[in-house]
Amino acid sequence: MKTNDNFPLISKELLDAIEECFPQRDFIAQTDHNVLVFHYGQRSVVNFLRSKYSEQNENILDKTS
């Protein structure tokens, strides 16, 4: 995956708000496949933003050292 240095800065507050809106959930075996796909798509976006946030903060620390 190509990194994009022009990606907007992500704040901790944004991550916390998104996590609250789209929390990790457990499902039973009978859960409809479409529900699972939709949920894991949302979580994929949350995980992507968390990864970008970490990457941005690592870069900040690297540049100030």
Biopython code that builds the backbone (N, CA, C, O; Angstrom):
import numpy as np
from Bio.PDB.StructureBuilder import StructureBuilder

atoms = [
    (1, "MET", "N", (0.847, -1.182, 0.000)),
    (1, "MET", "CA", (0.000, 0.000, 0.000)),
    (1, "MET", "C", (0.888, 1.239, 0.000)),
    (1, "MET", "O", (1.807, 1.355, 0.811)),
    (2, "LYS", "N", (0.612, 2.140, -0.894)),
    (2, "LYS", "CA", (1.376, 3.369, -0.985)),
    (2, "LYS", "C", (0.932, 4.336, 0.104)),
    (2, "LYS", "O", (-0.265, 4.541, 0.309)),
    (3, "THR", "N", (1.910, 4.936, 0.811)),
    (3, "THR", "CA", (1.554, 5.916, 1.840)),
    (3, "THR", "C", (1.330, 7.266, 1.179)),
    (3, "THR", "O", (1.955, 7.584, 0.167)),
    (4, "ASN", "N", (0.448, 8.043, 1.749)),
    (4, "ASN", "CA", (0.116, 9.358, 1.221)),
    (4, "ASN", "C", (0.507, 10.397, 2.258)),
    (4, "ASN", "O", (-0.155, 10.534, 3.287)),
    (5, "ASP", "N", (1.586, 11.132, 1.987)),
    (5, "ASP", "CA", (2.053, 12.140, 2.932)),
    (5, "ASP", "C", (1.102, 13.323, 3.033)),
    (5, "ASP", "O", (1.226, 14.130, 3.954)),
    (6, "ASN", "N", (0.165, 13.441, 2.118)),
    (6, "ASN", "CA", (-0.779, 14.557, 2.124)),
    (6, "ASN", "C", (-2.079, 14.203, 2.839)),
    (6, "ASN", "O", (-3.043, 14.967, 2.777)),
    (7, "PHE", "N", (-2.120, 13.068, 3.511)),
    (7, "PHE", "CA", (-3.343, 12.668, 4.213)),
    (7, "PHE", "C", (-3.591, 13.663, 5.341)),
    (7, "PHE", "O", (-2.644, 14.029, 6.037)),
    (8, "PRO", "N", (-4.828, 14.115, 5.550)),
    (8, "PRO", "CA", (-5.120, 15.090, 6.616)),
    (8, "PRO", "C", (-4.735, 14.552, 7.988)),
    (8, "PRO", "O", (-4.792, 13.348, 8.239)),
    (9, "LEU", "N", (-4.345, 15.459, 8.865)),
    (9, "LEU", "CA", (-4.001, 15.058, 10.222)),
    (9, "LEU", "C", (-5.236, 14.525, 10.940)),
    (9, "LEU", "O", (-6.336, 15.061, 10.803)),
    (10, "ILE", "N", (-5.031, 13.472, 11.699)),
    (10, "ILE", "CA", (-6.113, 12.838, 12.442)),
    (10, "ILE", "C", (-5.892, 13.110, 13.922)),
    (10, "ILE", "O", (-4.803, 12.883, 14.451)),
    (11, "SER", "N", (-6.925, 13.594, 14.581)),
    (11, "SER", "CA", (-6.808, 13.895, 16.008)),
    (11, "SER", "C", (-7.262, 12.711, 16.847)),
    (11, "SER", "O", (-8.031, 11.867, 16.386)),
    (12, "LYS", "N", (-6.782, 12.658, 18.072)),
    (12, "LYS", "CA", (-7.208, 11.636, 19.032)),
    (12, "LYS", "C", (-8.707, 11.758, 19.286)),
    (12, "LYS", "O", (-9.396, 10.750, 19.445)),
    (13, "GLU", "N", (-9.205, 12.977, 19.324)),
    (13, "GLU", "CA", (-10.633, 13.211, 19.550)),
    (13, "GLU", "C", (-11.479, 12.597, 18.432)),
    (13, "GLU", "O", (-12.526, 12.003, 18.694)),
    (14, "LEU", "N", (-11.026, 12.741, 17.198)),
    (14, "LEU", "CA", (-11.742, 12.144, 16.073)),
    (14, "LEU", "C", (-11.764, 10.624, 16.199)),
    (14, "LEU", "O", (-12.808, 9.997, 16.020)),
    (15, "LEU", "N", (-10.620, 10.039, 16.504)),
    (15, "LEU", "CA", (-10.562, 8.586, 16.664)),
    (15, "LEU", "C", (-11.490, 8.097, 17.760)),
    (15, "LEU", "O", (-12.195, 7.103, 17.584)),
    (16, "ASP", "N", (-11.494, 8.784, 18.881)),
    (16, "ASP", "CA", (-12.361, 8.393, 19.997)),
    (16, "ASP", "C", (-13.839, 8.490, 19.608)),
    (16, "ASP", "O", (-14.637, 7.624, 19.965)),
    (17, "ALA", "N", (-14.196, 9.544, 18.878)),
    (17, "ALA", "CA", (-15.583, 9.725, 18.446)),
    (17, "ALA", "C", (-16.001, 8.640, 17.461)),
    (17, "ALA", "O", (-17.109, 8.114, 17.554)),
    (18, "ILE", "N", (-15.135, 8.306, 16.530)),
    (18, "ILE", "CA", (-15.443, 7.261, 15.548)),
    (18, "ILE", "C", (-15.558, 5.905, 16.236)),
    (18, "ILE", "O", (-16.441, 5.109, 15.917)),
    (19, "GLU", "N", (-14.661, 5.652, 17.180)),
    (19, "GLU", "CA", (-14.718, 4.397, 17.931)),
    (19, "GLU", "C", (-16.042, 4.285, 18.692)),
    (19, "GLU", "O", (-16.615, 3.199, 18.789)),
    (20, "GLU", "N", (-16.520, 5.391, 19.224)),
    (20, "GLU", "CA", (-17.789, 5.388, 19.952)),
    (20, "GLU", "C", (-18.968, 5.146, 18.997)),
    (20, "GLU", "O", (-19.922, 4.451, 19.349)),
    (21, "CYS", "N", (-18.899, 5.712, 17.810)),
    (21, "CYS", "CA", (-19.977, 5.530, 16.830)),
    (21, "CYS", "C", (-19.991, 4.127, 16.224)),
    (21, "CYS", "O", (-21.052, 3.584, 15.916)),
    (22, "PHE", "N", (-18.804, 3.551, 16.060)),
    (22, "PHE", "CA", (-18.665, 2.245, 15.404)),
    (22, "PHE", "C", (-17.849, 1.298, 16.280)),
    (22, "PHE", "O", (-16.735, 0.922, 15.915)),
    (23, "PRO", "N", (-18.398, 0.907, 17.438)),
    (23, "PRO", "CA", (-17.636, 0.073, 18.362)),
    (23, "PRO", "C", (-17.459, -1.354, 17.842)),
    (23, "PRO", "O", (-18.239, -1.834, 17.020)),
    (24, "GLN", "N", (-16.423, -2.012, 18.337)),
    (24, "GLN", "CA", (-16.211, -3.429, 18.038)),
    (24, "GLN", "C", (-17.349, -4.219, 18.665)),
    (24, "GLN", "O", (-17.722, -3.965, 19.811)),
    (25, "ARG", "N", (-17.898, -5.164, 17.932)),
    (25, "ARG", "CA", (-19.015, -5.961, 18.436)),
    (25, "ARG", "C", (-18.721, -7.442, 18.268)),
    (25, "ARG", "O", (-17.935, -7.843, 17.409)),
    (26, "ASP", "N", (-19.358, -8.237, 19.096)),
    (26, "ASP", "CA", (-19.322, -9.684, 18.955)),
    (26, "ASP", "C", (-20.642, -10.120, 18.329)),
    (26, "ASP", "O", (-21.683, -9.506, 18.563)),
    (27, "PHE", "N", (-20.590, -11.178, 17.539)),
    (27, "PHE", "CA", (-21.783, -11.662, 16.855)),
    (27, "PHE", "C", (-21.994, -13.132, 17.170)),
    (27, "PHE", "O", (-21.065, -13.852, 17.534)),
    (28, "ILE", "N", (-23.228, -13.551, 17.020)),
    (28, "ILE", "CA", (-23.533, -14.973, 17.168)),
    (28, "ILE", "C", (-23.370, -15.648, 15.808)),
    (28, "ILE", "O", (-23.324, -14.978, 14.776)),
    (29, "ALA", "N", (-23.284, -16.959, 15.815)),
    (29, "ALA", "CA", (-23.056, -17.705, 14.575)),
    (29, "ALA", "C", (-24.157, -17.494, 13.543)),
    (29, "ALA", "O", (-23.909, -17.610, 12.343)),
    (30, "GLN", "N", (-25.359, -17.189, 13.992)),
    (30, "GLN", "CA", (-26.498, -17.036, 13.074)),
    (30, "GLN", "C", (-26.623, -15.624, 12.497)),
    (30, "GLN", "O", (-27.578, -15.346, 11.772)),
    (31, "THR", "N", (-25.697, -14.742, 12.799)),
    (31, "THR", "CA", (-25.779, -13.363, 12.301)),
    (31, "THR", "C", (-25.708, -13.360, 10.776)),
    (31, "THR", "O", (-24.888, -14.053, 10.174)),
    (32, "ASP", "N", (-26.578, -12.575, 10.174)),
    (32, "ASP", "CA", (-26.639, -12.463, 8.718)),
    (32, "ASP", "C", (-25.300, -12.005, 8.147)),
    (32, "ASP", "O", (-24.652, -11.116, 8.699)),
    (33, "HIS", "N", (-24.903, -12.602, 7.065)),
    (33, "HIS", "CA", (-23.622, -12.289, 6.416)),
    (33, "HIS", "C", (-23.517, -10.806, 6.057)),
    (33, "HIS", "O", (-22.457, -10.205, 6.232)),
    (34, "ASN", "N", (-24.596, -10.216, 5.561)),
    (34, "ASN", "CA", (-24.569, -8.799, 5.182)),
    (34, "ASN", "C", (-24.306, -7.895, 6.391)),
    (34, "ASN", "O", (-23.621, -6.880, 6.266)),
    (35, "VAL", "N", (-24.839, -8.252, 7.540)),
    (35, "VAL", "CA", (-24.600, -7.487, 8.763)),
    (35, "VAL", "C", (-23.120, -7.561, 9.135)),
    (35, "VAL", "O", (-22.512, -6.558, 9.509)),
    (36, "LEU", "N", (-22.554, -8.759, 9.028)),
    (36, "LEU", "CA", (-21.128, -8.931, 9.330)),
    (36, "LEU", "C", (-20.250, -8.115, 8.386)),
    (36, "LEU", "O", (-19.328, -7.426, 8.822)),
    (37, "VAL", "N", (-20.541, -8.197, 7.111)),
    (37, "VAL", "CA", (-19.743, -7.470, 6.115)),
    (37, "VAL", "C", (-19.823, -5.969, 6.362)),
    (37, "VAL", "O", (-18.809, -5.273, 6.305)),
    (38, "PHE", "N", (-21.016, -5.473, 6.634)),
    (38, "PHE", "CA", (-21.195, -4.043, 6.892)),
    (38, "PHE", "C", (-20.400, -3.611, 8.127)),
    (38, "PHE", "O", (-19.695, -2.602, 8.097)),
    (39, "HIS", "N", (-20.519, -4.379, 9.206)),
    (39, "HIS", "CA", (-19.805, -4.044, 10.437)),
    (39, "HIS", "C", (-18.293, -4.071, 10.235)),
    (39, "HIS", "O", (-17.597, -3.143, 10.646)),
    (40, "TYR", "N", (-17.789, -5.114, 9.613)),
    (40, "TYR", "CA", (-16.343, -5.219, 9.441)),
    (40, "TYR", "C", (-15.819, -4.193, 8.437)),
    (40, "TYR", "O", (-14.642, -3.836, 8.482)),
    (41, "GLY", "N", (-16.666, -3.720, 7.541)),
    (41, "GLY", "CA", (-16.277, -2.606, 6.677)),
    (41, "GLY", "C", (-16.098, -1.328, 7.487)),
    (41, "GLY", "O", (-15.145, -0.578, 7.278)),
    (42, "GLN", "N", (-17.029, -1.086, 8.418)),
    (42, "GLN", "CA", (-16.895, 0.079, 9.295)),
    (42, "GLN", "C", (-15.622, -0.029, 10.129)),
    (42, "GLN", "O", (-14.866, 0.935, 10.249)),
    (43, "ARG", "N", (-15.394, -1.195, 10.697)),
    (43, "ARG", "CA", (-14.218, -1.389, 11.544)),
    (43, "ARG", "C", (-12.931, -1.274, 10.739)),
    (43, "ARG", "O", (-11.902, -0.859, 11.272)),
    (44, "SER", "N", (-12.977, -1.633, 9.483)),
    (44, "SER", "CA", (-11.808, -1.492, 8.625)),
    (44, "SER", "C", (-11.420, -0.019, 8.491)),
    (44, "SER", "O", (-10.236, 0.318, 8.500)),
    (45, "VAL", "N", (-12.410, 0.847, 8.367)),
    (45, "VAL", "CA", (-12.147, 2.289, 8.286)),
    (45, "VAL", "C", (-11.584, 2.797, 9.613)),
    (45, "VAL", "O", (-10.633, 3.580, 9.620)),
    (46, "VAL", "N", (-12.156, 2.364, 10.728)),
    (46, "VAL", "CA", (-11.647, 2.764, 12.051)),
    (46, "VAL", "C", (-10.194, 2.318, 12.194)),
    (46, "VAL", "O", (-9.349, 3.092, 12.642)),
    (47, "ASN", "N", (-9.902, 1.078, 11.817)),
    (47, "ASN", "CA", (-8.533, 0.566, 11.920)),
    (47, "ASN", "C", (-7.571, 1.318, 11.011)),
    (47, "ASN", "O", (-6.430, 1.581, 11.393)),
    (48, "PHE", "N", (-8.024, 1.666, 9.807)),
    (48, "PHE", "CA", (-7.202, 2.444, 8.886)),
    (48, "PHE", "C", (-6.850, 3.803, 9.484)),
    (48, "PHE", "O", (-5.697, 4.232, 9.432)),
    (49, "LEU", "N", (-7.855, 4.478, 10.055)),
    (49, "LEU", "CA", (-7.611, 5.794, 10.645)),
    (49, "LEU", "C", (-6.698, 5.695, 11.869)),
    (49, "LEU", "O", (-5.862, 6.571, 12.089)),
    (50, "ARG", "N", (-6.852, 4.643, 12.658)),
    (50, "ARG", "CA", (-5.944, 4.440, 13.804)),
    (50, "ARG", "C", (-4.514, 4.235, 13.313)),
    (50, "ARG", "O", (-3.571, 4.758, 13.906)),
    (51, "SER", "N", (-4.354, 3.483, 12.243)),
    (51, "SER", "CA", (-3.032, 3.247, 11.667)),
    (51, "SER", "C", (-2.417, 4.554, 11.157)),
    (51, "SER", "O", (-1.242, 4.831, 11.399)),
    (52, "LYS", "N", (-3.214, 5.345, 10.458)),
    (52, "LYS", "CA", (-2.728, 6.645, 9.959)),
    (52, "LYS", "C", (-2.352, 7.564, 11.119)),
    (52, "LYS", "O", (-1.340, 8.262, 11.061)),
    (53, "TYR", "N", (-3.172, 7.561, 12.171)),
    (53, "TYR", "CA", (-2.898, 8.375, 13.353)),
    (53, "TYR", "C", (-1.552, 7.969, 13.959)),
    (53, "TYR", "O", (-0.730, 8.825, 14.285)),
    (54, "SER", "N", (-1.336, 6.684, 14.106)),
    (54, "SER", "CA", (-0.067, 6.195, 14.659)),
    (54, "SER", "C", (1.103, 6.581, 13.765)),
    (54, "SER", "O", (2.148, 7.023, 14.241)),
    (55, "GLU", "N", (0.913, 6.409, 12.484)),
    (55, "GLU", "CA", (1.956, 6.769, 11.509)),
    (55, "GLU", "C", (2.284, 8.255, 11.593)),
    (55, "GLU", "O", (3.456, 8.634, 11.580)),
    (56, "GLN", "N", (1.268, 9.088, 11.677)),
    (56, "GLN", "CA", (1.489, 10.533, 11.758)),
    (56, "GLN", "C", (2.214, 10.913, 13.045)),
    (56, "GLN", "O", (3.080, 11.788, 13.032)),
    (57, "ASN", "N", (1.873, 10.273, 14.142)),
    (57, "ASN", "CA", (2.519, 10.588, 15.411)),
    (57, "ASN", "C", (3.936, 10.047, 15.477)),
    (57, "ASN", "O", (4.801, 10.678, 16.085)),
    (58, "GLU", "N", (4.198, 8.905, 14.874)),
    (58, "GLU", "CA", (5.566, 8.397, 14.786)),
    (58, "GLU", "C", (6.421, 9.352, 13.974)),
    (58, "GLU", "O", (7.565, 9.633, 14.330)),
    (59, "ASN", "N", (5.856, 9.849, 12.879)),
    (59, "ASN", "CA", (6.596, 10.787, 12.033)),
    (59, "ASN", "C", (6.894, 12.081, 12.786)),
    (59, "ASN", "O", (7.976, 12.648, 12.633)),
    (60, "ILE", "N", (5.965, 12.545, 13.582)),
    (60, "ILE", "CA", (6.181, 13.765, 14.368)),
    (60, "ILE", "C", (7.328, 13.551, 15.333)),
    (60, "ILE", "O", (8.212, 14.399, 15.456)),
    (61, "LEU", "N", (7.315, 12.415, 16.018)),
    (61, "LEU", "CA", (8.391, 12.123, 16.981)),
    (61, "LEU", "C", (9.729, 11.962, 16.279)),
    (61, "LEU", "O", (10.749, 12.424, 16.789)),
    (62, "ASP", "N", (9.744, 11.321, 15.131)),
    (62, "ASP", "CA", (10.987, 11.127, 14.388)),
    (62, "ASP", "C", (11.584, 12.451, 13.934)),
    (62, "ASP", "O", (12.805, 12.610, 13.940)),
    (63, "LYS", "N", (10.745, 13.399, 13.540)),
    (63, "LYS", "CA", (11.212, 14.675, 13.015)),
    (63, "LYS", "C", (11.745, 15.584, 14.116)),
    (63, "LYS", "O", (12.588, 16.439, 13.845)),
    (64, "THR", "N", (11.273, 15.419, 15.354)),
    (64, "THR", "CA", (11.715, 16.302, 16.435)),
    (64, "THR", "C", (12.919, 15.744, 17.165)),
    (64, "THR", "O", (13.526, 16.451, 17.970)),
    (65, "SER", "N", (13.287, 14.481, 16.903)),
    (65, "SER", "CA", (14.411, 13.870, 17.619)),
    (65, "SER", "C", (15.734, 14.346, 17.075)),
    (65, "SER", "O", (16.786, 13.932, 17.562)),
]
sb = StructureBuilder()
sb.init_structure("model")
sb.init_model(0)
sb.init_chain("A")
sb.init_seg("    ")
for serial, (resi, resn, name, xyz) in enumerate(atoms, 1):
    if name == "N":
        sb.init_residue(resn, " ", resi, " ")
    sb.init_atom(name, np.array(xyz, "f"), 0.0, 1.0, " ", f" {name:<3s}", serial, name[0])
structure = sb.get_structure()
